[in-house]
């Protein structure tokens, strides 16, 4: 988020981000748009892991698989997937810093 904001506003890259990472990000965005859930469930390691755990959950829980949370709660909880990235985007734009910056990967000082 910070990288996109920096490029759009200042035309430069964040010191921690190499240009090739920025290009790779746009390639992944294009693949997600073109392939949709197929990318997230099969190519992306996190999505593939989620799919794998989902299959295990279906085998273990059988007909109770999607009924752990009552529908009235699930109806509202599903909007968290939009609320959290929206909040991160808002705080990034408002402060100019990513809120998880100190928890992200760091480059050695000689590469900054």
N, C-alpha and C positions, 0 to 999 in steps of 0.2 A: 504494500500500500504506500509506504513512504517512497519507494522507488518510482512508482507511477506518478505520485504527487510531485516529486522533485523534477522529473522529466517534463511534465506538463507545465509546471510553473516556472522553473528556472532553466530548463533545457540541459541539465547536467545530471549525472548519476550520483547516487549516494556512494560515499567512499567505500563502504563495506560490500557493495554489489558490483560485480564485474559485468561488462556489457554483454557477454555471452549468456549470463544468467537471465538478463532482461529479455533477450531474444528467445531463449528457451521458454520463459514464462508465456510469451505471446504465442509460441507454437503450441504449448499445452492448452492455452485458452481456445485456440482455433480447433484443436482436436476435441475438446470437450463440447464445443458448439456443434461440430460436425458429427461426432459419434455419441454424444449424450451419455446416458447411463452405461453404455458399452465400455467407454473409456474408464469411467470411475469404478466399475465393477471388475474389470479384467486387466487393464494396463496399470492403473494407479495402485501401488502397493497397499496404501491405506484402505482404498475401496475394496480391493480384492480380499484383504483381511476381514473387513466387515462382512462381505458376502460369505466368506468361509465360516465365520462365527454365526451368521444367520442360519446357514444350513445345519450347523451343529445344534443350534437352539431349536430348530424345527424338529430335529430327530429326538431331542431330549424332551421337549415340552409338548410335542404333537399338537393337539387341537387347542391347547392353552397358549400357543406361541404368541399370538397377537392380542391376547386378552389379559395380559398381566396388568397393564394400566387400564382403568375404566375409560370408556370412550369419551366421557365428558372431560376428563383430564387430558387425554391424548389430543383432543381437538385443539386445546390451547398450547400444549407443549410442543406441537409440531411447528409452531411459529418461532420457536427459539432459534431454529436454524437460520432464520432471516434476521432476527433481532440481534444476535451476537455479532455477525459480520457487519451489520449496519452500525452498531455501536462502535466497533473497532474503526470503521471507516470515518465515522463522525469525529471520534477523538483524534484520529490521525490528521484530519483536515483542520480541526480546531487548534491543535497544539503543534502540528508540524513534526510530531514524533510518534512513532509506533509504541503503543502502551506495553507491548511485550518485548521491547527492544533489548532489555538486559537479559532476557531468557533465550534469545535467538542465537544462532551460530555466530561466532566471532572470528574475524581474521586476525592473524598475527600482526603485531604493530608495524612490522616492516612492509606489509602489503597495503596498509591504509594510506 
